[in-house]
Protein backbone atom coordinates (compact mmCIF):
# COMPACT_ATOMS: atom_id res chain seq x y z
CA UNK A 1 0.00 0.00 0.00
CA UNK A 2 1.28 3.44 -0.95
CA UNK A 3 -1.26 6.29 -0.74
CA UNK A 4 1.40 8.65 -2.10
CA UNK A 5 3.93 7.86 -4.82
CA UNK A 6 7.09 9.98 -4.56
CA UNK A 7 9.37 10.49 -7.55
CA UNK A 8 12.61 12.46 -7.37
CA UNK A 9 13.23 14.62 -10.43
CA UNK A 10 16.23 16.98 -10.51
CA UNK A 11 16.61 16.60 -6.74
CA UNK A 12 12.98 17.64 -6.20
CA UNK A 13 10.27 15.33 -4.91
CA UNK A 14 7.18 14.94 -7.04
CA UNK A 15 4.25 13.55 -5.03
CA UNK A 16 1.45 11.79 -6.90
CA UNK A 17 -1.60 10.48 -5.07
CA UNK A 18 -2.04 6.87 -6.07
CA UNK A 19 -5.85 6.67 -5.98
CA UNK A 20 -6.56 9.54 -8.45
CA UNK A 21 -3.71 8.25 -10.63
CA UNK A 22 -5.16 4.74 -10.90
CA UNK A 23 -8.70 6.04 -11.44
CA UNK A 24 -7.36 8.18 -14.29
CA UNK A 25 -5.62 5.15 -15.79
CA UNK A 26 -8.84 3.14 -15.44
CA UNK A 27 -10.85 5.76 -17.34
CA UNK A 28 -8.14 6.11 -19.99
CA UNK A 29 -7.90 2.33 -20.51
CA UNK A 30 -11.67 2.03 -20.79
CA UNK A 31 -11.84 4.88 -23.30
CA UNK A 32 -9.00 3.62 -25.48
CA UNK A 33 -10.17 -0.01 -25.58
CA UNK A 34 -13.81 0.94 -26.24
CA UNK A 35 -13.01 3.45 -29.00
CA UNK A 36 -10.63 0.98 -30.71
CA UNK A 37 -13.22 -1.81 -30.64
CA UNK A 38 -15.91 0.50 -32.00
CA UNK A 39 -13.57 1.69 -34.77
CA UNK A 40 -12.66 -1.90 -35.70
CA UNK A 41 -16.37 -2.63 -36.00
CA UNK A 42 -17.18 0.19 -38.37
CA UNK A 43 -17.90 3.10 -36.00
CA UNK A 44 -16.00 6.32 -36.63
CA UNK A 45 -13.49 7.51 -34.05
CA UNK A 46 -15.50 10.71 -33.51
CA UNK A 47 -18.68 8.79 -32.70
CA UNK A 48 -16.77 6.34 -30.51
CA UNK A 49 -15.08 9.13 -28.55
CA UNK A 50 -18.37 10.99 -28.05
CA UNK A 51 -20.06 7.78 -26.91
CA UNK A 52 -17.42 6.87 -24.33
CA UNK A 53 -17.14 10.44 -22.99
CA UNK A 54 -20.87 10.51 -22.27
CA UNK A 55 -20.76 7.02 -20.71
CA UNK A 56 -17.73 7.69 -18.49
CA UNK A 57 -18.97 11.10 -17.36
CA UNK A 58 -22.33 9.63 -16.38
CA UNK A 59 -20.62 6.69 -14.66
CA UNK A 60 -18.63 9.07 -12.44
CA UNK A 61 -21.81 10.93 -11.52
CA UNK A 62 -23.66 7.70 -10.72
CA UNK A 63 -20.66 6.39 -8.75
CA UNK A 64 -20.68 9.45 -6.50
CA UNK A 65 -24.48 9.62 -6.15
CA UNK A 66 -24.76 5.92 -5.30
CA UNK A 67 -22.01 6.35 -2.67
CA UNK A 68 -23.93 9.27 -1.22
CA UNK A 69 -27.25 7.38 -1.16
CA UNK A 70 -25.68 4.36 0.53
CA UNK A 71 -23.60 6.36 3.03
CA UNK A 72 -25.40 9.67 3.73
CA UNK A 73 -24.06 9.82 7.30
CA UNK A 74 -20.49 10.20 6.00
CA UNK A 75 -21.45 13.42 4.23
CA UNK A 76 -23.66 14.81 6.99
CA UNK A 77 -21.14 14.15 9.77
CA UNK A 78 -18.15 15.56 7.90
CA UNK A 79 -20.02 18.37 6.13
CA UNK A 80 -18.82 17.18 2.72
CA UNK A 81 -20.83 18.05 -0.38
CA UNK A 82 -21.62 15.10 -2.68
CA UNK A 83 -20.32 17.23 -5.55
CA UNK A 84 -16.84 17.71 -4.08
CA UNK A 85 -14.57 15.11 -5.61
CA UNK A 86 -12.69 13.37 -2.82
CA UNK A 87 -10.61 10.19 -3.26
CA UNK A 88 -12.23 7.04 -1.95
CA UNK A 89 -15.82 8.30 -2.01
CA UNK A 90 -17.04 6.59 -5.16
CA UNK A 91 -19.08 3.40 -5.42
CA UNK A 92 -17.58 1.92 -8.58
CA UNK A 93 -20.33 -0.64 -9.09
CA UNK A 94 -23.02 2.06 -8.87
CA UNK A 95 -21.20 3.87 -11.67
CA UNK A 96 -21.25 0.67 -13.72
CA UNK A 97 -25.01 0.21 -13.35
CA UNK A 98 -25.87 3.82 -14.16
CA UNK A 99 -23.31 4.26 -16.94
CA UNK A 100 -24.17 0.98 -18.68
CA UNK A 101 -27.89 1.70 -18.56
CA UNK A 102 -27.26 5.05 -20.23
CA UNK A 103 -24.89 3.41 -22.73
CA UNK A 104 -27.59 1.01 -23.90
CA UNK A 105 -30.04 3.90 -24.32
CA UNK A 106 -27.82 6.37 -26.18
CA UNK A 107 -25.89 3.95 -28.38
CA UNK A 108 -28.46 3.82 -31.23
CA UNK A 109 -28.26 7.61 -31.50
CA UNK A 110 -24.50 8.05 -31.10
CA UNK A 111 -23.08 4.94 -32.78
CA UNK A 112 -25.95 3.40 -34.75
CA UNK A 113 -25.53 0.11 -32.85
CA UNK A 114 -28.34 -1.46 -30.88
CA UNK A 115 -27.90 -1.30 -27.11
CA UNK A 116 -26.84 -4.91 -26.61
CA UNK A 117 -24.15 -4.83 -29.30
CA UNK A 118 -22.81 -1.60 -27.84
CA UNK A 119 -22.63 -3.20 -24.39
CA UNK A 120 -20.73 -6.15 -25.85
CA UNK A 121 -18.13 -3.76 -27.27
CA UNK A 122 -18.00 -1.87 -23.97
CA UNK A 123 -17.47 -4.99 -21.82
CA UNK A 124 -13.65 -5.22 -22.26
CA UNK A 125 -13.21 -1.54 -21.38
CA UNK A 126 -15.48 -2.05 -18.40
CA UNK A 127 -13.31 -4.93 -17.21
CA UNK A 128 -10.17 -2.79 -17.55
CA UNK A 129 -11.61 -0.21 -15.14
CA UNK A 130 -11.88 -2.90 -12.45
CA UNK A 131 -8.21 -3.81 -13.00
CA UNK A 132 -6.88 -0.28 -12.43
CA UNK A 133 -9.51 1.06 -10.01
CA UNK A 134 -9.02 -1.76 -7.52
CA UNK A 135 -5.25 -1.33 -7.78
CA UNK A 136 -5.97 2.25 -6.73
CA UNK A 137 -7.99 0.99 -3.76
CA UNK A 138 -5.10 -1.25 -2.75
CA UNK A 139 -2.53 1.53 -2.97
CA UNK A 140 -4.85 3.99 -1.22
CA UNK A 141 -5.51 1.51 1.59
CA UNK A 142 -9.31 1.34 1.34
CA UNK A 143 -11.64 -1.64 0.76
CA UNK A 144 -9.14 -3.81 2.67
CA UNK A 145 -9.57 -7.33 3.96
CA UNK A 146 -8.99 -8.99 7.33
CA UNK A 147 -5.58 -9.85 8.84
CA UNK A 148 -3.91 -12.91 7.35
CA UNK A 149 -0.39 -14.39 7.59
CA UNK A 150 1.97 -14.22 4.60
CA UNK A 151 1.97 -15.16 1.81
CA UNK A 152 -1.81 -14.62 1.71
CA UNK A 153 -1.52 -11.33 3.59
CA UNK A 154 0.41 -8.30 2.35
CA UNK A 155 2.05 -5.54 4.47
CA UNK A 156 0.16 -2.37 5.36
CA UNK A 157 1.56 1.12 4.78
CA UNK A 158 1.71 3.36 7.82
CA UNK A 159 -0.85 6.15 7.58
CA UNK A 160 -3.16 4.31 5.21
CA UNK A 161 -6.83 3.77 6.03
CA UNK A 162 -6.10 0.13 6.81
CA UNK A 163 -3.32 1.14 9.19
CA UNK A 164 -5.51 3.69 10.99
CA UNK A 165 -8.37 1.20 11.27
CA UNK A 166 -6.29 -1.44 13.03
CA UNK A 167 -4.45 1.22 15.00
CA UNK A 168 -7.73 2.26 16.64
CA UNK A 169 -8.61 -1.34 17.44
CA UNK A 170 -5.18 -2.09 18.89
CA UNK A 171 -5.10 1.07 21.00
CA UNK A 172 -8.60 0.38 22.38
CA UNK A 173 -7.80 -3.23 23.24
CA UNK A 174 -4.45 -2.47 24.87
CA UNK A 175 -5.29 0.87 26.54
CA UNK A 176 -2.24 2.63 25.09
CA UNK A 177 -1.83 5.72 22.95
CA UNK A 178 1.14 4.60 20.84
CA UNK A 179 0.82 2.01 18.11
CA UNK A 180 3.43 0.64 15.76
CA UNK A 181 2.22 -2.27 13.62
CA UNK A 182 4.43 -5.32 13.77
CA UNK A 183 3.97 -7.95 11.09
CA UNK A 184 0.48 -6.66 10.25
CA UNK A 185 -0.53 -8.19 6.93
CA UNK A 186 -4.00 -8.13 5.37
CA UNK A 187 -5.81 -10.13 2.69
CA UNK A 188 -5.47 -8.07 -0.53
CA UNK A 189 -9.11 -8.44 -1.56
CA UNK A 190 -8.73 -5.33 -3.74
CA UNK A 191 -6.07 -7.07 -5.83
CA UNK A 192 -8.21 -10.20 -6.06
CA UNK A 193 -10.96 -8.10 -7.62
CA UNK A 194 -8.36 -6.56 -9.93
CA UNK A 195 -7.42 -10.08 -11.05
CA UNK A 196 -11.11 -10.86 -11.61
CA UNK A 197 -11.26 -7.80 -13.87
CA UNK A 198 -8.17 -8.97 -15.78
CA UNK A 199 -9.69 -12.41 -16.33
CA UNK A 200 -12.92 -10.74 -17.45
CA UNK A 201 -10.98 -8.57 -19.90
CA UNK A 202 -9.35 -11.64 -21.47
CA UNK A 203 -12.69 -13.49 -21.56
CA UNK A 204 -14.56 -10.61 -23.21
CA UNK A 205 -11.90 -10.02 -25.86
CA UNK A 206 -11.77 -13.74 -26.63
CA UNK A 207 -15.55 -14.00 -26.97
CA UNK A 208 -15.72 -11.00 -29.28
CA UNK A 209 -13.73 -12.98 -31.83
CA UNK A 210 -16.57 -15.51 -32.19
CA UNK A 211 -20.18 -15.42 -33.35
CA UNK A 212 -22.69 -14.84 -30.56
CA UNK A 213 -26.06 -13.19 -30.26
CA UNK A 214 -25.94 -9.52 -29.26
CA UNK A 215 -25.63 -9.16 -25.49
CA UNK A 216 -24.01 -12.55 -24.83
CA UNK A 217 -20.55 -11.16 -24.08
CA UNK A 218 -21.84 -8.43 -21.78
CA UNK A 219 -24.37 -10.53 -19.87
CA UNK A 220 -21.86 -13.32 -19.26
CA UNK A 221 -19.04 -10.99 -18.16
CA UNK A 222 -21.08 -8.67 -15.98
CA UNK A 223 -23.05 -11.51 -14.40
CA UNK A 224 -19.86 -13.36 -13.41
CA UNK A 225 -18.22 -10.14 -12.24
CA UNK A 226 -21.25 -9.32 -10.06
CA UNK A 227 -21.12 -12.75 -8.42
CA UNK A 228 -17.37 -12.42 -7.80
CA UNK A 229 -17.83 -8.96 -6.30
CA UNK A 230 -20.61 -10.27 -4.06
CA UNK A 231 -18.33 -12.97 -2.70
CA UNK A 232 -15.43 -10.57 -2.13
CA UNK A 233 -17.80 -8.16 -0.37
CA UNK A 234 -17.98 -10.50 2.64
CA UNK A 235 -14.17 -10.51 2.90
CA UNK A 236 -14.04 -6.73 3.01
CA UNK A 237 -13.47 -5.23 6.47
CA UNK A 238 -13.62 -1.59 5.37
CA UNK A 239 -17.42 -1.15 5.23
CA UNK A 240 -18.36 2.56 5.08
CA UNK A 241 -21.79 2.07 6.66
CA UNK A 242 -24.25 -0.56 7.89
CA UNK A 243 -26.48 0.14 4.89
CA UNK A 244 -23.60 -0.54 2.53
CA UNK A 245 -22.53 -3.67 4.41
CA UNK A 246 -25.91 -5.38 4.56
CA UNK A 247 -27.80 -4.24 1.46
CA UNK A 248 -25.21 -3.90 -1.31
CA UNK A 249 -24.90 -7.71 -1.74
CA UNK A 250 -28.55 -7.73 -2.82
CA UNK A 251 -27.62 -5.26 -5.59
CA UNK A 252 -24.86 -7.59 -6.78
CA UNK A 253 -27.13 -10.61 -6.73
CA UNK A 254 -29.94 -8.67 -8.41
CA UNK A 255 -27.67 -7.57 -11.27
CA UNK A 256 -26.30 -11.11 -11.61
CA UNK A 257 -29.90 -12.36 -11.81
CA UNK A 258 -30.78 -9.79 -14.47
CA UNK A 259 -27.73 -10.85 -16.48
CA UNK A 260 -28.74 -14.51 -16.15
CA UNK A 261 -32.25 -13.73 -17.40
CA UNK A 262 -30.80 -11.64 -20.23
CA UNK A 263 -28.47 -14.48 -21.23
CA UNK A 264 -31.37 -16.96 -21.24
CA UNK A 265 -33.47 -14.63 -23.41
CA UNK A 266 -30.57 -14.14 -25.82
CA UNK A 267 -30.11 -17.91 -26.12
CA UNK A 268 -33.86 -18.41 -26.49
CA UNK A 269 -33.90 -15.88 -29.31
CA UNK A 270 -31.07 -17.78 -30.99
CA UNK A 271 -32.83 -21.11 -30.52
CA UNK A 272 -36.04 -19.79 -32.06
CA UNK A 273 -34.29 -18.12 -34.98
CA UNK A 274 -35.42 -19.89 -38.12
CA UNK A 275 -32.00 -19.97 -39.76
CA UNK A 276 -30.23 -20.43 -36.40
CA UNK A 277 -27.73 -17.77 -37.38
CA UNK A 278 -25.78 -15.61 -34.98
CA UNK A 279 -25.18 -11.91 -35.30
CA UNK A 280 -22.23 -10.81 -37.39
CA UNK A 281 -18.99 -11.59 -35.52
CA UNK A 282 -17.22 -8.66 -33.89
CA UNK A 283 -13.70 -7.67 -34.81
CA UNK A 284 -11.62 -7.89 -31.63
CA UNK A 285 -8.18 -6.71 -30.62
C-alpha positions in Angstrom: 0.0 0.0 0.0 1.3 3.4 -1.0 -1.3 6.3 -0.7 1.4 8.7 -2.1 3.9 7.9 -4.8 7.1 10.0 -4.6 9.4 10.5 -7.6 12.6 12.5 -7.4 13.2 14.6 -10.4 16.2 17.0 -10.5 16.6 16.6 -6.7 13.0 17.6 -6.2 10.3 15.3 -4.9 7.2 14.9 -7.0 4.2 13.5 -5.0 1.4 11.8 -6.9 -1.6 10.5 -5.1 -2.0 6.9 -6.1 -5.9 6.7 -6.0 -6.6 9.5 -8.4 -3.7 8.3 -10.6 -5.2 4.7 -10.9 -8.7 6.0 -11.4 -7.4 8.2 -14.3 -5.6 5.2 -15.8 -8.8 3.1 -15.4 -10.9 5.8 -17.3 -8.1 6.1 -20.0 -7.9 2.3 -20.5 -11.7 2.0 -20.8 -11.8 4.9 -23.3 -9.0 3.6 -25.5 -10.2 0.0 -25.6 -13.8 0.9 -26.2 -13.0 3.4 -29.0 -10.6 1.0 -30.7 -13.2 -1.8 -30.6 -15.9 0.5 -32.0 -13.6 1.7 -34.8 -12.7 -1.9 -35.7 -16.4 -2.6 -36.0 -17.2 0.2 -38.4 -17.9 3.1 -36.0 -16.0 6.3 -36.6 -13.5 7.5 -34.0 -15.5 10.7 -33.5 -18.7 8.8 -32.7 -16.8 6.3 -30.5 -15.1 9.1 -28.6 -18.4 11.0 -28.0 -20.1 7.8 -26.9 -17.4 6.9 -24.3 -17.1 10.4 -23.0 -20.9 10.5 -22.3 -20.8 7.0 -20.7 -17.7 7.7 -18.5 -19.0 11.1 -17.4 -22.3 9.6 -16.4 -20.6 6.7 -14.7 -18.6 9.1 -12.4 -21.8 10.9 -11.5 -23.7 7.7 -10.7 -20.7 6.4 -8.7 -20.7 9.5 -6.5 -24.5 9.6 -6.2 -24.8 5.9 -5.3 -22.0 6.3 -2.7 -23.9 9.3 -1.2 -27.3 7.4 -1.2 -25.7 4.4 0.5 -23.6 6.4 3.0 -25.4 9.7 3.7 -24.1 9.8 7.3 -20.5 10.2 6.0 -21.5 13.4 4.2 -23.7 14.8 7.0 -21.1 14.2 9.8 -18.1 15.6 7.9 -20.0 18.4 6.1 -18.8 17.2 2.7 -20.8 18.1 -0.4 -21.6 15.1 -2.7 -20.3 17.2 -5.6 -16.8 17.7 -4.1 -14.6 15.1 -5.6 -12.7 13.4 -2.8 -10.6 10.2 -3.3 -12.2 7.0 -1.9 -15.8 8.3 -2.0 -17.0 6.6 -5.2 -19.1 3.4 -5.4 -17.6 1.9 -8.6 -20.3 -0.6 -9.1 -23.0 2.1 -8.9 -21.2 3.9 -11.7 -21.3 0.7 -13.7 -25.0 0.2 -13.4 -25.9 3.8 -14.2 -23.3 4.3 -16.9 -24.2 1.0 -18.7 -27.9 1.7 -18.6 -27.3 5.1 -20.2 -24.9 3.4 -22.7 -27.6 1.0 -23.9 -30.0 3.9 -24.3 -27.8 6.4 -26.2 -25.9 4.0 -28.4 -28.5 3.8 -31.2 -28.3 7.6 -31.5 -24.5 8.1 -31.1 -23.1 4.9 -32.8 -25.9 3.4 -34.7 -25.5 0.1 -32.9 -28.3 -1.5 -30.9 -27.9 -1.3 -27.1 -26.8 -4.9 -26.6 -24.1 -4.8 -29.3 -22.8 -1.6 -27.8 -22.6 -3.2 -24.4 -20.7 -6.2 -25.9 -18.1 -3.8 -27.3 -18.0 -1.9 -24.0 -17.5 -5.0 -21.8 -13.7 -5.2 -22.3 -13.2 -1.5 -21.4 -15.5 -2.0 -18.4 -13.3 -4.9 -17.2 -10.2 -2.8 -17.6 -11.6 -0.2 -15.1 -11.9 -2.9 -12.5 -8.2 -3.8 -13.0 -6.9 -0.3 -12.4 -9.5 1.1 -10.0 -9.0 -1.8 -7.5 -5.3 -1.3 -7.8 -6.0 2.2 -6.7 -8.0 1.0 -3.8 -5.1 -1.3 -2.8 -2.5 1.5 -3.0 -4.9 4.0 -1.2 -5.5 1.5 1.6 -9.3 1.3 1.3 -11.6 -1.6 0.8 -9.1 -3.8 2.7 -9.6 -7.3 4.0 -9.0 -9.0 7.3 -5.6 -9.9 8.8 -3.9 -12.9 7.4 -0.4 -14.4 7.6 2.0 -14.2 4.6 2.0 -15.2 1.8 -1.8 -14.6 1.7 -1.5 -11.3 3.6 0.4 -8.3 2.4 2.1 -5.5 4.5 0.2 -2.4 5.4 1.6 1.1 4.8 1.7 3.4 7.8 -0.8 6.2 7.6 -3.2 4.3 5.2 -6.8 3.8 6.0 -6.1 0.1 6.8 -3.3 1.1 9.2 -5.5 3.7 11.0 -8.4 1.2 11.3 -6.3 -1.4 13.0 -4.5 1.2 15.0 -7.7 2.3 16.6 -8.6 -1.3 17.4 -5.2 -2.1 18.9 -5.1 1.1 21.0 -8.6 0.4 22.4 -7.8 -3.2 23.2 -4.4 -2.5 24.9 -5.3 0.9 26.5 -2.2 2.6 25.1 -1.8 5.7 23.0 1.1 4.6 20.8 0.8 2.0 18.1 3.4 0.6 15.8 2.2 -2.3 13.6 4.4 -5.3 13.8 4.0 -7.9 11.1 0.5 -6.7 10.3 -0.5 -8.2 6.9 -4.0 -8.1 5.4 -5.8 -10.1 2.7 -5.5 -8.1 -0.5 -9.1 -8.4 -1.6 -8.7 -5.3 -3.7 -6.1 -7.1 -5.8 -8.2 -10.2 -6.1 -11.0 -8.1 -7.6 -8.4 -6.6 -9.9 -7.4 -10.1 -11.0 -11.1 -10.9 -11.6 -11.3 -7.8 -13.9 -8.2 -9.0 -15.8 -9.7 -12.4 -16.3 -12.9 -10.7 -17.4 -11.0 -8.6 -19.9 -9.4 -11.6 -21.5 -12.7 -13.5 -21.6 -14.6 -10.6 -23.2 -11.9 -10.0 -25.9 -11.8 -13.7 -26.6 -15.6 -14.0 -27.0 -15.7 -11.0 -29.3 -13.7 -13.0 -31.8 -16.6 -15.5 -32.2 -20.2 -15.4 -33.3 -22.7 -14.8 -30.6 -26.1 -13.2 -30.3 -25.9 -9.5 -29.3 -25.6 -9.2 -25.5 -24.0 -12.6 -24.8 -20.5 -11.2 -24.1 -21.8 -8.4 -21.8 -24.4 -10.5 -19.9 -21.9 -13.3 -19.3 -19.0 -11.0 -18.2 -21.1 -8.7 -16.0 -23.0 -11.5 -14.4 -19.9 -13.4 -13.4 -18.2 -10.1 -12.2 -21.2 -9.3 -10.1 -21.1 -12.8 -8.4 -17.4 -12.4 -7.8 -17.8 -9.0 -6.3 -20.6 -10.3 -4.1 -18.3 -13.0 -2.7 -15.4 -10.6 -2.1 -17.8 -8.2 -0.4 -18.0 -10.5 2.6 -14.2 -10.5 2.9 -14.0 -6.7 3.0 -13.5 -5.2 6.5 -13.6 -1.6 5.4 -17.4 -1.1 5.2 -18.4 2.6 5.1 -21.8 2.1 6.7 -24.2 -0.6 7.9 -26.5 0.1 4.9 -23.6 -0.5 2.5 -22.5 -3.7 4.4 -25.9 -5.4 4.6 -27.8 -4.2 1.5 -25.2 -3.9 -1.3 -24.9 -7.7 -1.7 -28.5 -7.7 -2.8 -27.6 -5.3 -5.6 -24.9 -7.6 -6.8 -27.1 -10.6 -6.7 -29.9 -8.7 -8.4 -27.7 -7.6 -11.3 -26.3 -11.1 -11.6 -29.9 -12.4 -11.8 -30.8 -9.8 -14.5 -27.7 -10.8 -16.5 -28.7 -14.5 -16.2 -32.3 -13.7 -17.4 -30.8 -11.6 -20.2 -28.5 -14.5 -21.2 -31.4 -17.0 -21.2 -33.5 -14.6 -23.4 -30.6 -14.1 -25.8 -30.1 -17.9 -26.1 -33.9 -18.4 -26.5 -33.9 -15.9 -29.3 -31.1 -17.8 -31.0 -32.8 -21.1 -30.5 -36.0 -19.8 -32.1 -34.3 -18.1 -35.0 -35.4 -19.9 -38.1 -32.0 -20.0 -39.8 -30.2 -20.4 -36.4 -27.7 -17.8 -37.4 -25.8 -15.6 -35.0 -25.2 -11.9 -35.3 -22.2 -10.8 -37.4 -19.0 -11.6 -35.5 -17.2 -8.7 -33.9 -13.7 -7.7 -34.8 -11.6 -7.9 -31.6 -8.2 -6.7 -30.6 
